[in-house]
Amino acid sequence: MAESVRVAVRCRPFNQREKDLNTQVSASRMGS
């Protein structure tokens, strides 16, 4: 039995508060 998982992620630029707090990227992707 073949199974697959599809994940959707919404990305947006950091807002000024996040920049002020030196927020780090919390997700990345590999492949296509």
Buried (B, 14 or more C-beta within 10 A) or exposed (E): EEEEEEEEEEEEEEEEEEEEEEEEEEEEEEEE
